[in-house]
Amino acid sequence: MGLVSGILTLPFAPVRGVVWLGNVLREQAEHQLYDPNVIRRQIEEIEEARAEGRIGEEEAARQEEELLGRLFRPSGAGGSTTAGAGD
């Protein structure tokens, strides 16, 4: 039966490949979006931009707030989380 099912589902192989690729891309995007090291580097870049006067205090605070929101996102959003983020 394995040979028959393999032959019958062969036309769907490209679809399975696209779905697999989509999952890999999603996982990589989530990793880049929620990785604590990436977020820390982005916060450091914001601090440098603020110190050099390229962005204002309000814009820097807004961007840092967004990054910290990603860092302390609720459980189930992927990756590791930190408990007590609502403190």
PyMOL Python script that loads the backbone (N, CA, C, O; Angstrom):
from pymol import cmd

cmd.read_pdbstr("""\
ATOM      1  N   MET A   1       0.825  -1.197   0.000  1.00  0.00           N
ATOM      2  CA  MET A   1       0.000   0.000   0.000  1.00  0.00           C
ATOM      3  C   MET A   1       0.861   1.249   0.000  1.00  0.00           C
ATOM      4  O   MET A   1       0.416   2.282  -0.499  1.00  0.00           O
ATOM      5  N   GLY A   2       2.075   1.202   0.537  1.00  0.00           N
ATOM      6  CA  GLY A   2       2.946   2.359   0.561  1.00  0.00           C
ATOM      7  C   GLY A   2       3.318   2.830  -0.838  1.00  0.00           C
ATOM      8  O   GLY A   2       3.401   4.032  -1.089  1.00  0.00           O
ATOM      9  N   LEU A   3       3.539   1.898  -1.738  1.00  0.00           N
ATOM     10  CA  LEU A   3       3.882   2.245  -3.113  1.00  0.00           C
ATOM     11  C   LEU A   3       2.713   2.922  -3.806  1.00  0.00           C
ATOM     12  O   LEU A   3       2.898   3.906  -4.522  1.00  0.00           O
ATOM     13  N   VAL A   4       1.508   2.400  -3.595  1.00  0.00           N
ATOM     14  CA  VAL A   4       0.321   2.966  -4.223  1.00  0.00           C
ATOM     15  C   VAL A   4       0.064   4.375  -3.680  1.00  0.00           C
ATOM     16  O   VAL A   4      -0.188   5.299  -4.454  1.00  0.00           O
ATOM     17  N   SER A   5       0.126   4.546  -2.349  1.00  0.00           N
ATOM     18  CA  SER A   5      -0.098   5.889  -1.800  1.00  0.00           C
ATOM     19  C   SER A   5       0.981   6.853  -2.236  1.00  0.00           C
ATOM     20  O   SER A   5       0.699   8.030  -2.459  1.00  0.00           O
ATOM     21  N   GLY A   6       2.215   6.382  -2.363  1.00  0.00           N
ATOM     22  CA  GLY A   6       3.286   7.244  -2.847  1.00  0.00           C
ATOM     23  C   GLY A   6       3.037   7.732  -4.256  1.00  0.00           C
ATOM     24  O   GLY A   6       3.279   8.896  -4.575  1.00  0.00           O
ATOM     25  N   ILE A   7       2.554   6.839  -5.094  1.00  0.00           N
ATOM     26  CA  ILE A   7       2.268   7.200  -6.489  1.00  0.00           C
ATOM     27  C   ILE A   7       1.063   8.141  -6.562  1.00  0.00           C
ATOM     28  O   ILE A   7       1.069   9.108  -7.323  1.00  0.00           O
ATOM     29  N   LEU A   8       0.031   7.849  -5.765  1.00  0.00           N
ATOM     30  CA  LEU A   8      -1.175   8.679  -5.808  1.00  0.00           C
ATOM     31  C   LEU A   8      -0.955  10.083  -5.236  1.00  0.00           C
ATOM     32  O   LEU A   8      -1.597  11.035  -5.680  1.00  0.00           O
ATOM     33  N   THR A   9      -0.065  10.219  -4.269  1.00  0.00           N
ATOM     34  CA  THR A   9       0.172  11.535  -3.656  1.00  0.00           C
ATOM     35  C   THR A   9       1.338  12.278  -4.306  1.00  0.00           C
ATOM     36  O   THR A   9       1.639  13.405  -3.913  1.00  0.00           O
ATOM     37  N   LEU A  10       1.995  11.673  -5.287  1.00  0.00           N
ATOM     38  CA  LEU A  10       3.122  12.314  -5.957  1.00  0.00           C
ATOM     39  C   LEU A  10       2.764  13.675  -6.551  1.00  0.00           C
ATOM     40  O   LEU A  10       3.584  14.589  -6.463  1.00  0.00           O
ATOM     41  N   PRO A  11       1.595  13.860  -7.146  1.00  0.00           N
ATOM     42  CA  PRO A  11       1.266  15.190  -7.682  1.00  0.00           C
ATOM     43  C   PRO A  11       1.227  16.288  -6.615  1.00  0.00           C
ATOM     44  O   PRO A  11       1.338  17.469  -6.941  1.00  0.00           O
ATOM     45  N   PHE A  12       1.072  15.908  -5.350  1.00  0.00           N
ATOM     46  CA  PHE A  12       1.009  16.892  -4.272  1.00  0.00           C
ATOM     47  C   PHE A  12       2.384  17.206  -3.680  1.00  0.00           C
ATOM     48  O   PHE A  12       2.479  18.021  -2.762  1.00  0.00           O
ATOM     49  N   ALA A  13       3.429  16.592  -4.173  1.00  0.00           N
ATOM     50  CA  ALA A  13       4.779  16.816  -3.653  1.00  0.00           C
ATOM     51  C   ALA A  13       5.188  18.287  -3.732  1.00  0.00           C
ATOM     52  O   ALA A  13       5.750  18.798  -2.763  1.00  0.00           O
ATOM     53  N   PRO A  14       4.935  18.993  -4.837  1.00  0.00           N
ATOM     54  CA  PRO A  14       5.310  20.420  -4.863  1.00  0.00           C
ATOM     55  C   PRO A  14       4.569  21.241  -3.802  1.00  0.00           C
ATOM     56  O   PRO A  14       5.134  22.171  -3.227  1.00  0.00           O
ATOM     57  N   VAL A  15       3.319  20.899  -3.550  1.00  0.00           N
ATOM     58  CA  VAL A  15       2.555  21.622  -2.529  1.00  0.00           C
ATOM     59  C   VAL A  15       3.156  21.367  -1.153  1.00  0.00           C
ATOM     60  O   VAL A  15       3.304  22.292  -0.355  1.00  0.00           O
ATOM     61  N   ARG A  16       3.502  20.110  -0.876  1.00  0.00           N
ATOM     62  CA  ARG A  16       4.133  19.795   0.410  1.00  0.00           C
ATOM     63  C   ARG A  16       5.458  20.527   0.546  1.00  0.00           C
ATOM     64  O   ARG A  16       5.810  20.982   1.634  1.00  0.00           O
ATOM     65  N   GLY A  17       6.198  20.641  -0.557  1.00  0.00           N
ATOM     66  CA  GLY A  17       7.472  21.367  -0.534  1.00  0.00           C
ATOM     67  C   GLY A  17       7.278  22.837  -0.240  1.00  0.00           C
ATOM     68  O   GLY A  17       8.049  23.424   0.519  1.00  0.00           O
ATOM     69  N   VAL A  18       6.257  23.446  -0.830  1.00  0.00           N
ATOM     70  CA  VAL A  18       5.981  24.866  -0.590  1.00  0.00           C
ATOM     71  C   VAL A  18       5.541  25.077   0.853  1.00  0.00           C
ATOM     72  O   VAL A  18       5.947  26.052   1.486  1.00  0.00           O
ATOM     73  N   VAL A  19       4.721  24.183   1.377  1.00  0.00           N
ATOM     74  CA  VAL A  19       4.277  24.283   2.770  1.00  0.00           C
ATOM     75  C   VAL A  19       5.471  24.153   3.703  1.00  0.00           C
ATOM     76  O   VAL A  19       5.588  24.914   4.663  1.00  0.00           O
ATOM     77  N   TRP A  20       6.355  23.207   3.439  1.00  0.00           N
ATOM     78  CA  TRP A  20       7.552  23.024   4.260  1.00  0.00           C
ATOM     79  C   TRP A  20       8.418  24.284   4.223  1.00  0.00           C
ATOM     80  O   TRP A  20       8.886  24.752   5.261  1.00  0.00           O
ATOM     81  N   LEU A  21       8.626  24.830   3.024  1.00  0.00           N
ATOM     82  CA  LEU A  21       9.430  26.041   2.887  1.00  0.00           C
ATOM     83  C   LEU A  21       8.790  27.199   3.631  1.00  0.00           C
ATOM     84  O   LEU A  21       9.490  27.979   4.276  1.00  0.00           O
ATOM     85  N   GLY A  22       7.482  27.325   3.553  1.00  0.00           N
ATOM     86  CA  GLY A  22       6.780  28.372   4.290  1.00  0.00           C
ATOM     87  C   GLY A  22       6.985  28.254   5.790  1.00  0.00           C
ATOM     88  O   GLY A  22       7.178  29.256   6.480  1.00  0.00           O
ATOM     89  N   ASN A  23       6.943  27.025   6.294  1.00  0.00           N
ATOM     90  CA  ASN A  23       7.174  26.805   7.727  1.00  0.00           C
ATOM     91  C   ASN A  23       8.594  27.166   8.124  1.00  0.00           C
ATOM     92  O   ASN A  23       8.807  27.773   9.174  1.00  0.00           O
ATOM     93  N   VAL A  24       9.570  26.802   7.301  1.00  0.00           N
ATOM     94  CA  VAL A  24      10.970  27.139   7.593  1.00  0.00           C
ATOM     95  C   VAL A  24      11.147  28.653   7.606  1.00  0.00           C
ATOM     96  O   VAL A  24      11.794  29.192   8.504  1.00  0.00           O
ATOM     97  N   LEU A  25      10.582  29.341   6.626  1.00  0.00           N
ATOM     98  CA  LEU A  25      10.697  30.797   6.564  1.00  0.00           C
ATOM     99  C   LEU A  25      10.028  31.466   7.765  1.00  0.00           C
ATOM    100  O   LEU A  25      10.551  32.437   8.313  1.00  0.00           O
ATOM    101  N   ARG A  26       8.864  30.939   8.171  1.00  0.00           N
ATOM    102  CA  ARG A  26       8.178  31.489   9.336  1.00  0.00           C
ATOM    103  C   ARG A  26       9.012  31.324  10.604  1.00  0.00           C
ATOM    104  O   ARG A  26       9.120  32.246  11.412  1.00  0.00           O
ATOM    105  N   GLU A  27       9.601  30.137  10.769  1.00  0.00           N
ATOM    106  CA  GLU A  27      10.429  29.884  11.945  1.00  0.00           C
ATOM    107  C   GLU A  27      11.642  30.812  11.977  1.00  0.00           C
ATOM    108  O   GLU A  27      12.002  31.325  13.036  1.00  0.00           O
ATOM    109  N   GLN A  28      12.273  31.029  10.823  1.00  0.00           N
ATOM    110  CA  GLN A  28      13.427  31.918  10.768  1.00  0.00           C
ATOM    111  C   GLN A  28      13.032  33.365  11.059  1.00  0.00           C
ATOM    112  O   GLN A  28      13.753  34.086  11.750  1.00  0.00           O
ATOM    113  N   ALA A  29      11.886  33.782  10.528  1.00  0.00           N
ATOM    114  CA  ALA A  29      11.416  35.147  10.781  1.00  0.00           C
ATOM    115  C   ALA A  29      11.111  35.347  12.261  1.00  0.00           C
ATOM    116  O   ALA A  29      11.455  36.381  12.832  1.00  0.00           O
ATOM    117  N   GLU A  30      10.468  34.364  12.884  1.00  0.00           N
ATOM    118  CA  GLU A  30      10.188  34.455  14.316  1.00  0.00           C
ATOM    119  C   GLU A  30      11.471  34.487  15.124  1.00  0.00           C
ATOM    120  O   GLU A  30      11.574  35.213  16.113  1.00  0.00           O
ATOM    121  N   HIS A  31      12.444  33.703  14.704  1.00  0.00           N
ATOM    122  CA  HIS A  31      13.730  33.703  15.404  1.00  0.00           C
ATOM    123  C   HIS A  31      14.359  35.092  15.353  1.00  0.00           C
ATOM    124  O   HIS A  31      14.829  35.599  16.372  1.00  0.00           O
ATOM    125  N   GLN A  32      14.368  35.700  14.186  1.00  0.00           N
ATOM    126  CA  GLN A  32      14.944  37.039  14.042  1.00  0.00           C
ATOM    127  C   GLN A  32      14.137  38.077  14.810  1.00  0.00           C
ATOM    128  O   GLN A  32      14.703  39.022  15.359  1.00  0.00           O
ATOM    129  N   LEU A  33      12.835  37.908  14.850  1.00  0.00           N
ATOM    130  CA  LEU A  33      11.970  38.887  15.491  1.00  0.00           C
ATOM    131  C   LEU A  33      12.034  38.806  17.014  1.00  0.00           C
ATOM    132  O   LEU A  33      11.961  39.831  17.691  1.00  0.00           O
ATOM    133  N   TYR A  34      12.171  37.595  17.559  1.00  0.00           N
ATOM    134  CA  TYR A  34      12.072  37.413  19.004  1.00  0.00           C
ATOM    135  C   TYR A  34      13.381  37.009  19.686  1.00  0.00           C
ATOM    136  O   TYR A  34      13.394  36.828  20.904  1.00  0.00           O
ATOM    137  N   ASP A  35      14.470  36.865  18.950  1.00  0.00           N
ATOM    138  CA  ASP A  35      15.741  36.455  19.539  1.00  0.00           C
ATOM    139  C   ASP A  35      16.245  37.543  20.494  1.00  0.00           C
ATOM    140  O   ASP A  35      16.410  38.689  20.076  1.00  0.00           O
ATOM    141  N   PRO A  36      16.493  37.209  21.768  1.00  0.00           N
ATOM    142  CA  PRO A  36      16.951  38.214  22.738  1.00  0.00           C
ATOM    143  C   PRO A  36      18.256  38.906  22.323  1.00  0.00           C
ATOM    144  O   PRO A  36      18.434  40.094  22.594  1.00  0.00           O
ATOM    145  N   ASN A  37      19.160  38.185  21.676  1.00  0.00           N
ATOM    146  CA  ASN A  37      20.416  38.809  21.256  1.00  0.00           C
ATOM    147  C   ASN A  37      20.188  39.848  20.166  1.00  0.00           C
ATOM    148  O   ASN A  37      20.813  40.909  20.168  1.00  0.00           O
ATOM    149  N   VAL A  38      19.290  39.538  19.237  1.00  0.00           N
ATOM    150  CA  VAL A  38      18.961  40.491  18.168  1.00  0.00           C
ATOM    151  C   VAL A  38      18.288  41.724  18.767  1.00  0.00           C
ATOM    152  O   VAL A  38      18.607  42.852  18.392  1.00  0.00           O
ATOM    153  N   ILE A  39      17.373  41.512  19.683  1.00  0.00           N
ATOM    154  CA  ILE A  39      16.668  42.627  20.322  1.00  0.00           C
ATOM    155  C   ILE A  39      17.650  43.485  21.108  1.00  0.00           C
ATOM    156  O   ILE A  39      17.566  44.713  21.066  1.00  0.00           O
ATOM    157  N   ARG A  40      18.576  42.861  21.821  1.00  0.00           N
ATOM    158  CA  ARG A  40      19.571  43.624  22.588  1.00  0.00           C
ATOM    159  C   ARG A  40      20.417  44.500  21.661  1.00  0.00           C
ATOM    160  O   ARG A  40      20.691  45.660  21.969  1.00  0.00           O
ATOM    161  N   ARG A  41      20.833  43.924  20.504  1.00  0.00           N
ATOM    162  CA  ARG A  41      21.606  44.714  19.543  1.00  0.00           C
ATOM    163  C   ARG A  41      20.797  45.889  19.016  1.00  0.00           C
ATOM    164  O   ARG A  41      21.329  46.987  18.849  1.00  0.00           O
ATOM    165  N   GLN A  42      19.520  45.664  18.754  1.00  0.00           N
ATOM    166  CA  GLN A  42      18.672  46.745  18.252  1.00  0.00           C
ATOM    167  C   GLN A  42      18.503  47.847  19.298  1.00  0.00           C
ATOM    168  O   GLN A  42      18.488  49.029  18.954  1.00  0.00           O
ATOM    169  N   ILE A  43      18.379  47.472  20.565  1.00  0.00           N
ATOM    170  CA  ILE A  43      18.286  48.475  21.634  1.00  0.00           C
ATOM    171  C   ILE A  43      19.585  49.274  21.720  1.00  0.00           C
ATOM    172  O   ILE A  43      19.554  50.488  21.921  1.00  0.00           O
ATOM    173  N   GLU A  44      20.724  48.600  21.569  1.00  0.00           N
ATOM    174  CA  GLU A  44      22.007  49.300  21.585  1.00  0.00           C
ATOM    175  C   GLU A  44      22.102  50.286  20.417  1.00  0.00           C
ATOM    176  O   GLU A  44      22.638  51.383  20.571  1.00  0.00           O
ATOM    177  N   GLU A  45      21.579  49.892  19.247  1.00  0.00           N
ATOM    178  CA  GLU A  45      21.590  50.786  18.090  1.00  0.00           C
ATOM    179  C   GLU A  45      20.708  52.007  18.342  1.00  0.00           C
ATOM    180  O   GLU A  45      21.042  53.115  17.923  1.00  0.00           O
ATOM    181  N   ILE A  46      19.593  51.805  19.021  1.00  0.00           N
ATOM    182  CA  ILE A  46      18.707  52.923  19.359  1.00  0.00           C
ATOM    183  C   ILE A  46      19.425  53.874  20.314  1.00  0.00           C
ATOM    184  O   ILE A  46      19.351  55.092  20.152  1.00  0.00           O
ATOM    185  N   GLU A  47      20.115  53.323  21.300  1.00  0.00           N
ATOM    186  CA  GLU A  47      20.863  54.151  22.251  1.00  0.00           C
ATOM    187  C   GLU A  47      21.944  54.965  21.540  1.00  0.00           C
ATOM    188  O   GLU A  47      22.142  56.142  21.842  1.00  0.00           O
ATOM    189  N   GLU A  48      22.636  54.335  20.598  1.00  0.00           N
ATOM    190  CA  GLU A  48      23.656  55.056  19.833  1.00  0.00           C
ATOM    191  C   GLU A  48      23.031  56.182  19.015  1.00  0.00           C
ATOM    192  O   GLU A  48      23.556  57.295  18.978  1.00  0.00           O
ATOM    193  N   ALA A  49      21.912  55.889  18.362  1.00  0.00           N
ATOM    194  CA  ALA A  49      21.235  56.899  17.552  1.00  0.00           C
ATOM    195  C   ALA A  49      20.752  58.058  18.419  1.00  0.00           C
ATOM    196  O   ALA A  49      20.812  59.215  18.005  1.00  0.00           O
ATOM    197  N   ARG A  50      20.273  57.745  19.624  1.00  0.00           N
ATOM    198  CA  ARG A  50      19.827  58.797  20.547  1.00  0.00           C
ATOM    199  C   ARG A  50      21.021  59.638  20.990  1.00  0.00           C
ATOM    200  O   ARG A  50      20.933  60.866  21.029  1.00  0.00           O
ATOM    201  N   ALA A  51      22.126  58.991  21.320  1.00  0.00           N
ATOM    202  CA  ALA A  51      23.318  59.714  21.768  1.00  0.00           C
ATOM    203  C   ALA A  51      23.886  60.611  20.666  1.00  0.00           C
ATOM    204  O   ALA A  51      24.409  61.689  20.947  1.00  0.00           O
ATOM    205  N   GLU A  52      23.781  60.164  19.421  1.00  0.00           N
ATOM    206  CA  GLU A  52      24.298  60.939  18.292  1.00  0.00           C
ATOM    207  C   GLU A  52      23.295  61.976  17.795  1.00  0.00           C
ATOM    208  O   GLU A  52      23.620  62.777  16.919  1.00  0.00           O
ATOM    209  N   GLY A  53      22.092  61.970  18.339  1.00  0.00           N
ATOM    210  CA  GLY A  53      21.089  62.945  17.952  1.00  0.00           C
ATOM    211  C   GLY A  53      20.351  62.612  16.664  1.00  0.00           C
ATOM    212  O   GLY A  53      19.678  63.474  16.099  1.00  0.00           O
ATOM    213  N   ARG A  54      20.468  61.370  16.189  1.00  0.00           N
ATOM    214  CA  ARG A  54      19.767  60.976  14.956  1.00  0.00           C
ATOM    215  C   ARG A  54      18.284  60.754  15.190  1.00  0.00           C
ATOM    216  O   ARG A  54      17.484  60.890  14.264  1.00  0.00           O
ATOM    217  N   ILE A  55      17.905  60.412  16.421  1.00  0.00           N
ATOM    218  CA  ILE A  55      16.491  60.272  16.772  1.00  0.00           C
ATOM    219  C   ILE A  55      16.258  60.973  18.103  1.00  0.00           C
ATOM    220  O   ILE A  55      17.175  61.139  18.908  1.00  0.00           O
ATOM    221  N   GLY A  56      15.022  61.377  18.313  1.00  0.00           N
ATOM    222  CA  GLY A  56      14.675  62.063  19.547  1.00  0.00           C
ATOM    223  C   GLY A  56      14.357  61.095  20.674  1.00  0.00           C
ATOM    224  O   GLY A  56      14.291  59.881  20.484  1.00  0.00           O
ATOM    225  N   GLU A  57      14.163  61.675  21.856  1.00  0.00           N
ATOM    226  CA  GLU A  57      13.869  60.872  23.046  1.00  0.00           C
ATOM    227  C   GLU A  57      12.555  60.094  22.891  1.00  0.00           C
ATOM    228  O   GLU A  57      12.479  58.916  23.238  1.00  0.00           O
ATOM    229  N   GLU A  58      11.531  60.762  22.370  1.00  0.00           N
ATOM    230  CA  GLU A  58      10.226  60.102  22.244  1.00  0.00           C
ATOM    231  C   GLU A  58      10.282  58.942  21.264  1.00  0.00           C
ATOM    232  O   GLU A  58       9.732  57.875  21.537  1.00  0.00           O
ATOM    233  N   GLU A  59      10.940  59.136  20.127  1.00  0.00           N
ATOM    234  CA  GLU A  59      11.056  58.066  19.126  1.00  0.00           C
ATOM    235  C   GLU A  59      11.868  56.901  19.688  1.00  0.00           C
ATOM    236  O   GLU A  59      11.514  55.740  19.486  1.00  0.00           O
ATOM    237  N   ALA A  60      12.947  57.208  20.388  1.00  0.00           N
ATOM    238  CA  ALA A  60      13.776  56.159  20.986  1.00  0.00           C
ATOM    239  C   ALA A  60      12.968  55.369  22.013  1.00  0.00           C
ATOM    240  O   ALA A  60      13.042  54.141  22.054  1.00  0.00           O
ATOM    241  N   ALA A  61      12.202  56.070  22.837  1.00  0.00           N
ATOM    242  CA  ALA A  61      11.388  55.394  23.847  1.00  0.00           C
ATOM    243  C   ALA A  61      10.335  54.511  23.182  1.00  0.00           C
ATOM    244  O   ALA A  61      10.076  53.400  23.645  1.00  0.00           O
ATOM    245  N   ARG A  62       9.726  54.997  22.098  1.00  0.00           N
ATOM    246  CA  ARG A  62       8.714  54.213  21.395  1.00  0.00           C
ATOM    247  C   ARG A  62       9.316  52.941  20.815  1.00  0.00           C
ATOM    248  O   ARG A  62       8.738  51.862  20.935  1.00  0.00           O
ATOM    249  N   GLN A  63      10.492  53.075  20.180  1.00  0.00           N
ATOM    250  CA  GLN A  63      11.141  51.911  19.581  1.00  0.00           C
ATOM    251  C   GLN A  63      11.584  50.907  20.649  1.00  0.00           C
ATOM    252  O   GLN A  63      11.444  49.697  20.465  1.00  0.00           O
ATOM    253  N   GLU A  64      12.117  51.410  21.763  1.00  0.00           N
ATOM    254  CA  GLU A  64      12.524  50.509  22.846  1.00  0.00           C
ATOM    255  C   GLU A  64      11.325  49.781  23.440  1.00  0.00           C
ATOM    256  O   GLU A  64      11.407  48.596  23.763  1.00  0.00           O
ATOM    257  N   GLU A  65      10.209  50.495  23.582  1.00  0.00           N
ATOM    258  CA  GLU A  65       8.982  49.877  24.103  1.00  0.00           C
ATOM    259  C   GLU A  65       8.527  48.735  23.194  1.00  0.00           C
ATOM    260  O   GLU A  65       8.124  47.674  23.671  1.00  0.00           O
ATOM    261  N   GLU A  66       8.598  48.962  21.890  1.00  0.00           N
ATOM    262  CA  GLU A  66       8.217  47.921  20.930  1.00  0.00           C
ATOM    263  C   GLU A  66       9.140  46.706  21.045  1.00  0.00           C
ATOM    264  O   GLU A  66       8.675  45.566  21.035  1.00  0.00           O
ATOM    265  N   LEU A  67      10.439  46.953  21.152  1.00  0.00           N
ATOM    266  CA  LEU A  67      11.394  45.850  21.266  1.00  0.00           C
ATOM    267  C   LEU A  67      11.189  45.074  22.560  1.00  0.00           C
ATOM    268  O   LEU A  67      11.234  43.844  22.561  1.00  0.00           O
ATOM    269  N   LEU A  68      10.966  45.780  23.651  1.00  0.00           N
ATOM    270  CA  LEU A  68      10.735  45.094  24.921  1.00  0.00           C
ATOM    271  C   LEU A  68       9.430  44.308  24.892  1.00  0.00           C
ATOM    272  O   LEU A  68       9.320  43.259  25.526  1.00  0.00           O
ATOM    273  N   GLY A  69       8.443  44.815  24.159  1.00  0.00           N
ATOM    274  CA  GLY A  69       7.191  44.069  23.997  1.00  0.00           C
ATOM    275  C   GLY A  69       7.417  42.745  23.285  1.00  0.00           C
ATOM    276  O   GLY A  69       6.796  41.737  23.622  1.00  0.00           O
ATOM    277  N   ARG A  70       8.312  42.750  22.293  1.00  0.00           N
ATOM    278  CA  ARG A  70       8.640  41.503  21.596  1.00  0.00           C
ATOM    279  C   ARG A  70       9.428  40.577  22.506  1.00  0.00           C
ATOM    280  O   ARG A  70       9.242  39.360  22.479  1.00  0.00           O
ATOM    281  N   LEU A  71      10.304  41.152  23.305  1.00  0.00           N
ATOM    282  CA  LEU A  71      11.146  40.334  24.193  1.00  0.00           C
ATOM    283  C   LEU A  71      10.308  39.634  25.247  1.00  0.00           C
ATOM    284  O   LEU A  71      10.549  38.470  25.569  1.00  0.00           O
ATOM    285  N   PHE A  72       9.323  40.342  25.784  1.00  0.00           N
ATOM    286  CA  PHE A  72       8.495  39.796  26.861  1.00  0.00           C
ATOM    287  C   PHE A  72       7.099  39.455  26.378  1.00  0.00           C
ATOM    288  O   PHE A  72       6.120  39.695  27.084  1.00  0.00           O
ATOM    289  N   ARG A  73       6.998  38.886  25.160  1.00  0.00           N
ATOM    290  CA  ARG A  73       5.705  38.519  24.597  1.00  0.00           C
ATOM    291  C   ARG A  73       5.096  37.362  25.396  1.00  0.00           C
ATOM    292  O   ARG A  73       5.811  36.641  26.092  1.00  0.00           O
ATOM    293  N   PRO A  74       3.775  37.189  25.295  1.00  0.00           N
ATOM    294  CA  PRO A  74       3.114  36.110  26.036  1.00  0.00           C
ATOM    295  C   PRO A  74       3.586  34.733  25.578  1.00  0.00           C
ATOM    296  O   PRO A  74       4.050  34.570  24.450  1.00  0.00           O
ATOM    297  N   SER A  75       3.465  33.759  26.450  1.00  0.00           N
ATOM    298  CA  SER A  75       3.809  32.378  26.110  1.00  0.00           C
ATOM    299  C   SER A  75       2.968  31.913  24.944  1.00  0.00           C
ATOM    300  O   SER A  75       1.821  32.328  24.782  1.00  0.00           O
ATOM    301  N   GLY A  76       3.561  31.032  24.118  1.00  0.00           N
ATOM    302  CA  GLY A  76       2.838  30.506  22.981  1.00  0.00           C
ATOM    303  C   GLY A  76       3.103  31.294  21.716  1.00  0.00           C
ATOM    304  O   GLY A  76       2.659  30.891  20.641  1.00  0.00           O
ATOM    305  N   ALA A  77       3.816  32.406  21.811  1.00  0.00           N
ATOM    306  CA  ALA A  77       4.123  33.199  20.623  1.00  0.00           C
ATOM    307  C   ALA A  77       5.393  32.706  19.963  1.00  0.00           C
ATOM    308  O   ALA A  77       5.844  33.291  18.979  1.00  0.00           O
ATOM    309  N   GLY A  78       5.982  31.635  20.488  1.00  0.00           N
ATOM    310  CA  GLY A  78       7.188  31.066  19.909  1.00  0.00           C
ATOM    311  C   GLY A  78       8.398  31.403  20.738  1.00  0.00           C
ATOM    312  O   GLY A  78       8.478  32.478  21.333  1.00  0.00           O
ATOM    313  N   GLY A  79       9.350  30.473  20.778  1.00  0.00           N
ATOM    314  CA  GLY A  79      10.615  30.717  21.483  1.00  0.00           C
ATOM    315  C   GLY A  79      10.430  30.712  22.976  1.00  0.00           C
ATOM    316  O   GLY A  79       9.368  30.348  23.483  1.00  0.00           O
ATOM    317  N   SER A  80      11.480  31.123  23.689  1.00  0.00           N
ATOM    318  CA  SER A  80      11.443  31.164  25.138  1.00  0.00           C
ATOM    319  C   SER A  80      10.869  32.490  25.591  1.00  0.00           C
ATOM    320  O   SER A  80      11.012  33.505  24.909  1.00  0.00           O
ATOM    321  N   THR A  81      10.226  32.480  26.732  1.00  0.00           N
ATOM    322  CA  THR A  81       9.612  33.683  27.269  1.00  0.00           C
ATOM    323  C   THR A  81      10.101  33.924  28.667  1.00  0.00           C
ATOM    324  O   THR A  81      10.674  33.041  29.305  1.00  0.00           O
ATOM    325  N   THR A  82       9.869  35.130  29.140  1.00  0.00           N
ATOM    326  CA  THR A  82      10.221  35.478  30.502  1.00  0.00           C
ATOM    327  C   THR A  82       8.935  35.639  31.290  1.00  0.00           C
ATOM    328  O   THR A  82       8.042  36.381  30.879  1.00  0.00           O
ATOM    329  N   ALA A  83       8.833  34.952  32.419  1.00  0.00           N
ATOM    330  CA  ALA A  83       7.646  35.035  33.243  1.00  0.00           C
ATOM    331  C   ALA A  83       7.602  36.385  33.943  1.00  0.00           C
ATOM    332  O   ALA A  83       8.641  36.990  34.208  1.00  0.00           O
ATOM    333  N   GLY A  84       6.413  36.848  34.236  1.00  0.00           N
ATOM    334  CA  GLY A  84       6.262  38.090  34.961  1.00  0.00           C
ATOM    335  C   GLY A  84       6.461  39.318  34.096  1.00  0.00           C
ATOM    336  O   GLY A  84       6.852  40.365  34.612  1.00  0.00           O
ATOM    337  N   ALA A  85       6.214  39.231  32.830  1.00  0.00           N
ATOM    338  CA  ALA A  85       6.432  40.358  31.934  1.00  0.00           C
ATOM    339  C   ALA A  85       5.446  41.486  32.184  1.00  0.00           C
ATOM    340  O   ALA A  85       5.703  42.619  31.778  1.00  0.00           O
ATOM    341  N   GLY A  86       4.334  41.213  32.835  1.00  0.00           N
ATOM    342  CA  GLY A  86       3.348  42.246  33.078  1.00  0.00           C
ATOM    343  C   GLY A  86       3.623  43.056  34.323  1.00  0.00           C
ATOM    344  O   GLY A  86       2.755  43.826  34.734  1.00  0.00           O
ATOM    345  N   ASP A  87       4.770  42.930  34.942  1.00  0.00           N
ATOM    346  CA  ASP A  87       5.094  43.650  36.182  1.00  0.00           C
ATOM    347  C   ASP A  87       5.129  45.130  35.975  1.00  0.00           C
ATOM    348  O   ASP A  87       5.387  45.879  36.917  1.00  0.00           O
TER     349      ASP A  87
END
""", "prot")
cmd.dss("prot")
cmd.show_as("cartoon", "prot")
cmd.util.cbc("prot")
cmd.orient("prot")
